[in-house]
Protein backbone atom coordinates (compact mmCIF):
# COMPACT_ATOMS: atom_id res chain seq x y z
CA UNK A 1 0.00 0.00 0.00
CA UNK A 2 1.54 3.30 -1.05
CA UNK A 3 -0.26 5.34 1.62
CA UNK A 4 1.93 3.96 4.39
CA UNK A 5 4.48 6.19 6.08
CA UNK A 6 6.97 4.63 8.46
CA UNK A 7 8.60 6.89 11.02
CA UNK A 8 12.17 6.46 12.15
CA UNK A 9 12.42 5.07 15.69
CA UNK A 10 13.38 7.63 18.32
CA UNK A 11 15.64 7.00 21.29
CA UNK A 12 12.62 5.87 23.33
CA UNK A 13 11.16 3.63 20.60
CA UNK A 14 11.53 -0.14 20.67
CA UNK A 15 14.13 -1.81 18.47
CA UNK A 16 13.17 -1.78 14.73
CA UNK A 17 12.21 -5.48 14.79
CA UNK A 18 9.70 -4.71 17.59
CA UNK A 19 8.49 -1.37 16.20
CA UNK A 20 4.79 -0.86 15.64
CA UNK A 21 3.95 0.07 12.02
CA UNK A 22 2.93 3.72 11.78
CA UNK A 23 0.60 5.14 9.13
CA UNK A 24 -0.28 8.74 8.36
CA UNK A 25 -4.09 8.97 8.68
CA UNK A 26 -4.25 11.81 6.16
CA UNK A 27 -2.45 9.62 3.62
CA UNK A 28 -4.94 6.81 4.28
CA UNK A 29 -7.91 9.06 3.52
CA UNK A 30 -6.12 10.59 0.50
CA UNK A 31 -7.76 13.93 -0.37
CA UNK A 32 -10.93 13.25 1.61
CA UNK A 33 -11.87 12.72 5.24
CA UNK A 34 -12.86 9.05 5.13
CA UNK A 35 -11.23 5.73 4.30
CA UNK A 36 -12.69 2.25 4.20
CA UNK A 37 -10.65 -0.36 6.06
CA UNK A 38 -11.46 -4.07 5.79
CA UNK A 39 -10.67 -6.61 8.49
CA UNK A 40 -11.61 -10.25 7.87
CA UNK A 41 -14.14 -9.16 5.25
CA UNK A 42 -15.80 -6.65 7.59
CA UNK A 43 -15.69 -3.03 6.40
CA UNK A 44 -14.90 -0.19 8.81
CA UNK A 45 -14.81 3.55 8.16
CA UNK A 46 -11.96 5.70 9.43
CA UNK A 47 -12.98 9.35 9.58
CA UNK A 48 -11.08 12.52 10.47
CA UNK A 49 -13.40 14.98 12.21
CA UNK A 50 -13.39 18.77 11.91
CA UNK A 51 -11.64 18.82 15.30
CA UNK A 52 -8.83 16.64 13.82
CA UNK A 53 -9.84 13.55 15.82
CA UNK A 54 -10.09 10.03 14.44
CA UNK A 55 -13.24 7.93 14.57
CA UNK A 56 -13.35 4.27 13.50
CA UNK A 57 -16.83 2.82 13.00
CA UNK A 58 -18.18 -0.47 11.73
mmCIF file of the N, C-alpha and C atoms, coordinates in Angstrom:
data_MODEL
# 
_entry.id   MODEL 
# 
loop_
_atom_site.group_PDB 
_atom_site.id 
_atom_site.type_symbol 
_atom_site.label_atom_id 
_atom_site.label_alt_id 
_atom_site.label_comp_id 
_atom_site.label_asym_id 
_atom_site.label_entity_id 
_atom_site.label_seq_id 
_atom_site.pdbx_PDB_ins_code 
_atom_site.Cartn_x 
_atom_site.Cartn_y 
_atom_site.Cartn_z 
_atom_site.occupancy 
_atom_site.B_iso_or_equiv 
_atom_site.pdbx_formal_charge 
_atom_site.auth_seq_id 
_atom_site.auth_comp_id 
_atom_site.auth_asym_id 
_atom_site.auth_atom_id 
_atom_site.pdbx_PDB_model_num 
ATOM 1   N N  . UNK A 1 1  ? 0.854   -1.172  0.000  1.00 0.00 ? 1  UNK A N  1 
ATOM 2   C CA . UNK A 1 1  ? 0.000   0.000   0.000  1.00 0.00 ? 1  UNK A CA 1 
ATOM 3   C C  . UNK A 1 1  ? 0.895   1.230   0.000  1.00 0.00 ? 1  UNK A C  1 
ATOM 4   N N  . UNK A 1 2  ? 0.694   2.127   -0.930 1.00 0.00 ? 2  UNK A N  1 
ATOM 5   C CA . UNK A 1 2  ? 1.540   3.297   -1.053 1.00 0.00 ? 2  UNK A CA 1 
ATOM 6   C C  . UNK A 1 2  ? 1.238   4.363   -0.024 1.00 0.00 ? 2  UNK A C  1 
ATOM 7   N N  . UNK A 1 3  ? 0.119   4.303   0.667  1.00 0.00 ? 3  UNK A N  1 
ATOM 8   C CA . UNK A 1 3  ? -0.262  5.342   1.619  1.00 0.00 ? 3  UNK A CA 1 
ATOM 9   C C  . UNK A 1 3  ? 0.423   5.176   2.971  1.00 0.00 ? 3  UNK A C  1 
ATOM 10  N N  . UNK A 1 4  ? 1.292   4.203   3.105  1.00 0.00 ? 4  UNK A N  1 
ATOM 11  C CA . UNK A 1 4  ? 1.933   3.962   4.389  1.00 0.00 ? 4  UNK A CA 1 
ATOM 12  C C  . UNK A 1 4  ? 3.150   4.859   4.548  1.00 0.00 ? 4  UNK A C  1 
ATOM 13  N N  . UNK A 1 5  ? 3.311   5.405   5.749  1.00 0.00 ? 5  UNK A N  1 
ATOM 14  C CA . UNK A 1 5  ? 4.485   6.186   6.083  1.00 0.00 ? 5  UNK A CA 1 
ATOM 15  C C  . UNK A 1 5  ? 5.077   5.614   7.348  1.00 0.00 ? 5  UNK A C  1 
ATOM 16  N N  . UNK A 1 6  ? 6.306   5.166   7.282  1.00 0.00 ? 6  UNK A N  1 
ATOM 17  C CA . UNK A 1 6  ? 6.969   4.627   8.460  1.00 0.00 ? 6  UNK A CA 1 
ATOM 18  C C  . UNK A 1 6  ? 7.863   5.708   9.041  1.00 0.00 ? 6  UNK A C  1 
ATOM 19  N N  . UNK A 1 7  ? 7.775   5.918   10.337 1.00 0.00 ? 7  UNK A N  1 
ATOM 20  C CA . UNK A 1 7  ? 8.601   6.893   11.017 1.00 0.00 ? 7  UNK A CA 1 
ATOM 21  C C  . UNK A 1 7  ? 9.856   6.233   11.534 1.00 0.00 ? 7  UNK A C  1 
ATOM 22  N N  . UNK A 1 8  ? 10.937  6.982   11.592 1.00 0.00 ? 8  UNK A N  1 
ATOM 23  C CA . UNK A 1 8  ? 12.172  6.458   12.152 1.00 0.00 ? 8  UNK A CA 1 
ATOM 24  C C  . UNK A 1 8  ? 12.010  6.317   13.655 1.00 0.00 ? 8  UNK A C  1 
ATOM 25  N N  . UNK A 1 9  ? 12.521  5.232   14.241 1.00 0.00 ? 9  UNK A N  1 
ATOM 26  C CA . UNK A 1 9  ? 12.416  5.072   15.693 1.00 0.00 ? 9  UNK A CA 1 
ATOM 27  C C  . UNK A 1 9  ? 13.206  6.157   16.418 1.00 0.00 ? 9  UNK A C  1 
ATOM 28  N N  . UNK A 1 10 ? 12.657  6.663   17.500 1.00 0.00 ? 10 UNK A N  1 
ATOM 29  C CA . UNK A 1 10 ? 13.381  7.632   18.322 1.00 0.00 ? 10 UNK A CA 1 
ATOM 30  C C  . UNK A 1 10 ? 14.143  6.874   19.397 1.00 0.00 ? 10 UNK A C  1 
ATOM 31  N N  . UNK A 1 11 ? 14.841  7.617   20.241 1.00 0.00 ? 11 UNK A N  1 
ATOM 32  C CA . UNK A 1 11 ? 15.644  6.998   21.295 1.00 0.00 ? 11 UNK A CA 1 
ATOM 33  C C  . UNK A 1 11 ? 14.773  6.197   22.261 1.00 0.00 ? 11 UNK A C  1 
ATOM 34  N N  . UNK A 1 12 ? 13.498  6.558   22.401 1.00 0.00 ? 12 UNK A N  1 
ATOM 35  C CA . UNK A 1 12 ? 12.619  5.868   23.334 1.00 0.00 ? 12 UNK A CA 1 
ATOM 36  C C  . UNK A 1 12 ? 11.784  4.781   22.643 1.00 0.00 ? 12 UNK A C  1 
ATOM 37  N N  . UNK A 1 13 ? 11.920  4.640   21.326 1.00 0.00 ? 13 UNK A N  1 
ATOM 38  C CA . UNK A 1 13 ? 11.156  3.633   20.598 1.00 0.00 ? 13 UNK A CA 1 
ATOM 39  C C  . UNK A 1 13 ? 11.789  2.266   20.765 1.00 0.00 ? 13 UNK A C  1 
ATOM 40  N N  . UNK A 1 14 ? 10.968  1.209   20.613 1.00 0.00 ? 14 UNK A N  1 
ATOM 41  C CA . UNK A 1 14 ? 11.532  -0.137  20.673 1.00 0.00 ? 14 UNK A CA 1 
ATOM 42  C C  . UNK A 1 14 ? 12.466  -0.372  19.489 1.00 0.00 ? 14 UNK A C  1 
ATOM 43  N N  . UNK A 1 15 ? 13.229  -1.447  19.554 1.00 0.00 ? 15 UNK A N  1 
ATOM 44  C CA . UNK A 1 15 ? 14.126  -1.815  18.465 1.00 0.00 ? 15 UNK A CA 1 
ATOM 45  C C  . UNK A 1 15 ? 13.318  -1.968  17.182 1.00 0.00 ? 15 UNK A C  1 
ATOM 46  N N  . UNK A 1 16 ? 13.915  -1.711  15.999 1.00 0.00 ? 16 UNK A N  1 
ATOM 47  C CA . UNK A 1 16 ? 13.166  -1.777  14.734 1.00 0.00 ? 16 UNK A CA 1 
ATOM 48  C C  . UNK A 1 16 ? 12.393  -3.082  14.540 1.00 0.00 ? 16 UNK A C  1 
ATOM 49  N N  . UNK A 1 17 ? 12.919  -4.220  14.986 1.00 0.00 ? 17 UNK A N  1 
ATOM 50  C CA . UNK A 1 17 ? 12.207  -5.482  14.794 1.00 0.00 ? 17 UNK A CA 1 
ATOM 51  C C  . UNK A 1 17 ? 10.951  -5.552  15.658 1.00 0.00 ? 17 UNK A C  1 
ATOM 52  N N  . UNK A 1 18 ? 10.864  -4.734  16.713 1.00 0.00 ? 18 UNK A N  1 
ATOM 53  C CA . UNK A 1 18 ? 9.701   -4.714  17.590 1.00 0.00 ? 18 UNK A CA 1 
ATOM 54  C C  . UNK A 1 18 ? 8.828   -3.482  17.368 1.00 0.00 ? 18 UNK A C  1 
ATOM 55  N N  . UNK A 1 19 ? 9.207   -2.622  16.423 1.00 0.00 ? 19 UNK A N  1 
ATOM 56  C CA . UNK A 1 19 ? 8.491   -1.370  16.200 1.00 0.00 ? 19 UNK A CA 1 
ATOM 57  C C  . UNK A 1 19 ? 7.071   -1.630  15.694 1.00 0.00 ? 19 UNK A C  1 
ATOM 58  N N  . UNK A 1 20 ? 6.179   -0.789  16.106 1.00 0.00 ? 20 UNK A N  1 
ATOM 59  C CA . UNK A 1 20 ? 4.789   -0.856  15.644 1.00 0.00 ? 20 UNK A CA 1 
ATOM 60  C C  . UNK A 1 20 ? 4.692   -0.086  14.331 1.00 0.00 ? 20 UNK A C  1 
ATOM 61  N N  . UNK A 1 21 ? 4.094   -0.676  13.282 1.00 0.00 ? 21 UNK A N  1 
ATOM 62  C CA . UNK A 1 21 ? 3.950   0.066   12.024 1.00 0.00 ? 21 UNK A CA 1 
ATOM 63  C C  . UNK A 1 21 ? 3.155   1.350   12.265 1.00 0.00 ? 21 UNK A C  1 
ATOM 64  N N  . UNK A 1 22 ? 3.576   2.426   11.617 1.00 0.00 ? 22 UNK A N  1 
ATOM 65  C CA . UNK A 1 22 ? 2.929   3.725   11.779 1.00 0.00 ? 22 UNK A CA 1 
ATOM 66  C C  . UNK A 1 22 ? 2.449   4.203   10.421 1.00 0.00 ? 22 UNK A C  1 
ATOM 67  N N  . UNK A 1 23 ? 1.205   4.672   10.369 1.00 0.00 ? 23 UNK A N  1 
ATOM 68  C CA . UNK A 1 23 ? 0.604   5.137   9.130  1.00 0.00 ? 23 UNK A CA 1 
ATOM 69  C C  . UNK A 1 23 ? 0.086   6.553   9.324  1.00 0.00 ? 23 UNK A C  1 
ATOM 70  N N  . UNK A 1 24 ? 0.242   7.379   8.326  1.00 0.00 ? 24 UNK A N  1 
ATOM 71  C CA . UNK A 1 24 ? -0.283  8.736   8.356  1.00 0.00 ? 24 UNK A CA 1 
ATOM 72  C C  . UNK A 1 24 ? -1.769  8.672   7.995  1.00 0.00 ? 24 UNK A C  1 
ATOM 73  N N  . UNK A 1 25 ? -2.644  9.052   8.913  1.00 0.00 ? 25 UNK A N  1 
ATOM 74  C CA . UNK A 1 25 ? -4.090  8.968   8.684  1.00 0.00 ? 25 UNK A CA 1 
ATOM 75  C C  . UNK A 1 25 ? -4.509  9.805   7.484  1.00 0.00 ? 25 UNK A C  1 
ATOM 76  N N  . UNK A 1 26 ? -3.881  10.957  7.303  1.00 0.00 ? 26 UNK A N  1 
ATOM 77  C CA . UNK A 1 26 ? -4.248  11.807  6.156  1.00 0.00 ? 26 UNK A CA 1 
ATOM 78  C C  . UNK A 1 26 ? -3.876  11.135  4.836  1.00 0.00 ? 26 UNK A C  1 
ATOM 79  N N  . UNK A 1 27 ? -2.811  10.358  4.832  1.00 0.00 ? 27 UNK A N  1 
ATOM 80  C CA . UNK A 1 27 ? -2.450  9.617   3.619  1.00 0.00 ? 27 UNK A CA 1 
ATOM 81  C C  . UNK A 1 27 ? -3.445  8.488   3.371  1.00 0.00 ? 27 UNK A C  1 
ATOM 82  N N  . UNK A 1 28 ? -3.962  7.882   4.438  1.00 0.00 ? 28 UNK A N  1 
ATOM 83  C CA . UNK A 1 28 ? -4.940  6.805   4.277  1.00 0.00 ? 28 UNK A CA 1 
ATOM 84  C C  . UNK A 1 28 ? -6.243  7.314   3.675  1.00 0.00 ? 28 UNK A C  1 
ATOM 85  N N  . UNK A 1 29 ? -6.654  8.522   4.039  1.00 0.00 ? 29 UNK A N  1 
ATOM 86  C CA . UNK A 1 29 ? -7.913  9.062   3.518  1.00 0.00 ? 29 UNK A CA 1 
ATOM 87  C C  . UNK A 1 29 ? -7.706  9.836   2.225  1.00 0.00 ? 29 UNK A C  1 
ATOM 88  N N  . UNK A 1 30 ? -6.471  9.886   1.738  1.00 0.00 ? 30 UNK A N  1 
ATOM 89  C CA . UNK A 1 30 ? -6.117  10.587  0.496  1.00 0.00 ? 30 UNK A CA 1 
ATOM 90  C C  . UNK A 1 30 ? -6.551  12.044  0.590  1.00 0.00 ? 30 UNK A C  1 
ATOM 91  N N  . UNK A 1 31 ? -7.349  12.523  -0.362 1.00 0.00 ? 31 UNK A N  1 
ATOM 92  C CA . UNK A 1 31 ? -7.758  13.931  -0.368 1.00 0.00 ? 31 UNK A CA 1 
ATOM 93  C C  . UNK A 1 31 ? -9.094  14.155  0.330  1.00 0.00 ? 31 UNK A C  1 
ATOM 94  N N  . UNK A 1 32 ? -9.636  13.128  0.966  1.00 0.00 ? 32 UNK A N  1 
ATOM 95  C CA . UNK A 1 32 ? -10.932 13.247  1.614  1.00 0.00 ? 32 UNK A CA 1 
ATOM 96  C C  . UNK A 1 32 ? -10.806 13.248  3.118  1.00 0.00 ? 32 UNK A C  1 
ATOM 97  N N  . UNK A 1 33 ? -11.873 12.811  3.782  1.00 0.00 ? 33 UNK A N  1 
ATOM 98  C CA . UNK A 1 33 ? -11.872 12.720  5.239  1.00 0.00 ? 33 UNK A CA 1 
ATOM 99  C C  . UNK A 1 33 ? -12.237 11.319  5.707  1.00 0.00 ? 33 UNK A C  1 
ATOM 100 N N  . UNK A 1 34 ? -12.478 10.403  4.758  1.00 0.00 ? 34 UNK A N  1 
ATOM 101 C CA . UNK A 1 34 ? -12.862 9.048   5.131  1.00 0.00 ? 34 UNK A CA 1 
ATOM 102 C C  . UNK A 1 34 ? -12.067 8.024   4.334  1.00 0.00 ? 34 UNK A C  1 
ATOM 103 N N  . UNK A 1 35 ? -11.850 6.867   4.975  1.00 0.00 ? 35 UNK A N  1 
ATOM 104 C CA . UNK A 1 35 ? -11.232 5.733   4.299  1.00 0.00 ? 35 UNK A CA 1 
ATOM 105 C C  . UNK A 1 35 ? -11.942 4.475   4.756  1.00 0.00 ? 35 UNK A C  1 
ATOM 106 N N  . UNK A 1 36 ? -12.103 3.534   3.853  1.00 0.00 ? 36 UNK A N  1 
ATOM 107 C CA . UNK A 1 36 ? -12.693 2.248   4.203  1.00 0.00 ? 36 UNK A CA 1 
ATOM 108 C C  . UNK A 1 36 ? -11.552 1.287   4.509  1.00 0.00 ? 36 UNK A C  1 
ATOM 109 N N  . UNK A 1 37 ? -11.650 0.611   5.640  1.00 0.00 ? 37 UNK A N  1 
ATOM 110 C CA . UNK A 1 37 ? -10.652 -0.359  6.065  1.00 0.00 ? 37 UNK A CA 1 
ATOM 111 C C  . UNK A 1 37 ? -11.367 -1.681  6.251  1.00 0.00 ? 37 UNK A C  1 
ATOM 112 N N  . UNK A 1 38 ? -10.816 -2.759  5.709  1.00 0.00 ? 38 UNK A N  1 
ATOM 113 C CA . UNK A 1 38 ? -11.463 -4.073  5.790  1.00 0.00 ? 38 UNK A CA 1 
ATOM 114 C C  . UNK A 1 38 ? -10.627 -4.985  6.674  1.00 0.00 ? 38 UNK A C  1 
ATOM 115 N N  . UNK A 1 39 ? -11.305 -5.632  7.620  1.00 0.00 ? 39 UNK A N  1 
ATOM 116 C CA . UNK A 1 39 ? -10.673 -6.612  8.493  1.00 0.00 ? 39 UNK A CA 1 
ATOM 117 C C  . UNK A 1 39 ? -11.508 -7.885  8.449  1.00 0.00 ? 39 UNK A C  1 
ATOM 118 N N  . UNK A 1 40 ? -10.910 -8.962  7.978  1.00 0.00 ? 40 UNK A N  1 
ATOM 119 C CA . UNK A 1 40 ? -11.613 -10.247 7.870  1.00 0.00 ? 40 UNK A CA 1 
ATOM 120 C C  . UNK A 1 40 ? -12.940 -10.114 7.132  1.00 0.00 ? 40 UNK A C  1 
ATOM 121 N N  . UNK A 1 41 ? -12.945 -9.329  6.062  1.00 0.00 ? 41 UNK A N  1 
ATOM 122 C CA . UNK A 1 41 ? -14.137 -9.162  5.252  1.00 0.00 ? 41 UNK A CA 1 
ATOM 123 C C  . UNK A 1 41 ? -15.145 -8.168  5.805  1.00 0.00 ? 41 UNK A C  1 
ATOM 124 N N  . UNK A 1 42 ? -14.891 -7.611  6.977  1.00 0.00 ? 42 UNK A N  1 
ATOM 125 C CA . UNK A 1 42 ? -15.799 -6.649  7.593  1.00 0.00 ? 42 UNK A CA 1 
ATOM 126 C C  . UNK A 1 42 ? -15.301 -5.231  7.331  1.00 0.00 ? 42 UNK A C  1 
ATOM 127 N N  . UNK A 1 43 ? -16.135 -4.394  6.690  1.00 0.00 ? 43 UNK A N  1 
ATOM 128 C CA . UNK A 1 43 ? -15.691 -3.025  6.398  1.00 0.00 ? 43 UNK A CA 1 
ATOM 129 C C  . UNK A 1 43 ? -15.847 -2.097  7.613  1.00 0.00 ? 43 UNK A C  1 
ATOM 130 N N  . UNK A 1 44 ? -14.881 -1.232  7.782  1.00 0.00 ? 44 UNK A N  1 
ATOM 131 C CA . UNK A 1 44 ? -14.901 -0.191  8.806  1.00 0.00 ? 44 UNK A CA 1 
ATOM 132 C C  . UNK A 1 44 ? -14.637 1.127   8.111  1.00 0.00 ? 44 UNK A C  1 
ATOM 133 N N  . UNK A 1 45 ? -15.065 2.218   8.712  1.00 0.00 ? 45 UNK A N  1 
ATOM 134 C CA . UNK A 1 45 ? -14.808 3.550   8.156  1.00 0.00 ? 45 UNK A CA 1 
ATOM 135 C C  . UNK A 1 45 ? -13.957 4.328   9.139  1.00 0.00 ? 45 UNK A C  1 
ATOM 136 N N  . UNK A 1 46 ? -12.820 4.818   8.655  1.00 0.00 ? 46 UNK A N  1 
ATOM 137 C CA . UNK A 1 46 ? -11.956 5.701   9.431  1.00 0.00 ? 46 UNK A CA 1 
ATOM 138 C C  . UNK A 1 46 ? -12.264 7.117   8.979  1.00 0.00 ? 46 UNK A C  1 
ATOM 139 N N  . UNK A 1 47 ? -12.594 7.982   9.925  1.00 0.00 ? 47 UNK A N  1 
ATOM 140 C CA . UNK A 1 47 ? -12.977 9.349   9.582  1.00 0.00 ? 47 UNK A CA 1 
ATOM 141 C C  . UNK A 1 47 ? -12.175 10.338  10.413 1.00 0.00 ? 47 UNK A C  1 
ATOM 142 N N  . UNK A 1 48 ? -11.729 11.417  9.769  1.00 0.00 ? 48 UNK A N  1 
ATOM 143 C CA . UNK A 1 48 ? -11.077 12.518  10.467 1.00 0.00 ? 48 UNK A CA 1 
ATOM 144 C C  . UNK A 1 48 ? -12.144 13.597  10.661 1.00 0.00 ? 48 UNK A C  1 
ATOM 145 N N  . UNK A 1 49 ? -12.374 13.986  11.908 1.00 0.00 ? 49 UNK A N  1 
ATOM 146 C CA . UNK A 1 49 ? -13.398 14.981  12.212 1.00 0.00 ? 49 UNK A CA 1 
ATOM 147 C C  . UNK A 1 49 ? -12.881 16.394  11.965 1.00 0.00 ? 49 UNK A C  1 
ATOM 148 N N  . UNK A 1 50 ? -13.789 17.364  12.043 1.00 0.00 ? 50 UNK A N  1 
ATOM 149 C CA . UNK A 1 50 ? -13.389 18.772  11.905 1.00 0.00 ? 50 UNK A CA 1 
ATOM 150 C C  . UNK A 1 50 ? -12.458 19.197  13.019 1.00 0.00 ? 50 UNK A C  1 
ATOM 151 N N  . UNK A 1 51 ? -12.512 18.513  14.153 1.00 0.00 ? 51 UNK A N  1 
ATOM 152 C CA . UNK A 1 51 ? -11.640 18.822  15.298 1.00 0.00 ? 51 UNK A CA 1 
ATOM 153 C C  . UNK A 1 51 ? -10.330 18.028  15.226 1.00 0.00 ? 51 UNK A C  1 
ATOM 154 N N  . UNK A 1 52 ? -10.046 17.436  14.051 1.00 0.00 ? 52 UNK A N  1 
ATOM 155 C CA . UNK A 1 52 ? -8.833  16.640  13.824 1.00 0.00 ? 52 UNK A CA 1 
ATOM 156 C C  . UNK A 1 52 ? -8.706  15.463  14.787 1.00 0.00 ? 52 UNK A C  1 
ATOM 157 N N  . UNK A 1 53 ? -9.822  14.790  15.030 1.00 0.00 ? 53 UNK A N  1 
ATOM 158 C CA . UNK A 1 53 ? -9.840  13.553  15.825 1.00 0.00 ? 53 UNK A CA 1 
ATOM 159 C C  . UNK A 1 53 ? -10.159 12.406  14.858 1.00 0.00 ? 53 UNK A C  1 
ATOM 160 N N  . UNK A 1 54 ? -9.789  11.193  15.260 1.00 0.00 ? 54 UNK A N  1 
ATOM 161 C CA . UNK A 1 54 ? -10.085 10.025  14.436 1.00 0.00 ? 54 UNK A CA 1 
ATOM 162 C C  . UNK A 1 54 ? -11.229 9.230   15.028 1.00 0.00 ? 54 UNK A C  1 
ATOM 163 N N  . UNK A 1 55 ? -12.133 8.782   14.160 1.00 0.00 ? 55 UNK A N  1 
ATOM 164 C CA . UNK A 1 55 ? -13.244 7.926   14.568 1.00 0.00 ? 55 UNK A CA 1 
ATOM 165 C C  . UNK A 1 55 ? -13.227 6.703   13.656 1.00 0.00 ? 55 UNK A C  1 
ATOM 166 N N  . UNK A 1 56 ? -13.276 5.510   14.258 1.00 0.00 ? 56 UNK A N  1 
ATOM 167 C CA . UNK A 1 56 ? -13.346 4.272   13.503 1.00 0.00 ? 56 UNK A CA 1 
ATOM 168 C C  . UNK A 1 56 ? -14.675 3.627   13.822 1.00 0.00 ? 56 UNK A C  1 
ATOM 169 N N  . UNK A 1 57 ? -15.513 3.414   12.791 1.00 0.00 ? 57 UNK A N  1 
ATOM 170 C CA . UNK A 1 57 ? -16.833 2.824   12.995 1.00 0.00 ? 57 UNK A CA 1 
ATOM 171 C C  . UNK A 1 57 ? -16.989 1.613   12.097 1.00 0.00 ? 57 UNK A C  1 
ATOM 172 N N  . UNK A 1 58 ? -17.894 0.733   12.511 1.00 0.00 ? 58 UNK A N  1 
ATOM 173 C CA . UNK A 1 58 ? -18.183 -0.475  11.730 1.00 0.00 ? 58 UNK A CA 1 
ATOM 174 C C  . UNK A 1 58 ? -19.392 -0.240  10.883 1.00 0.00 ? 58 UNK A C  1 
# 
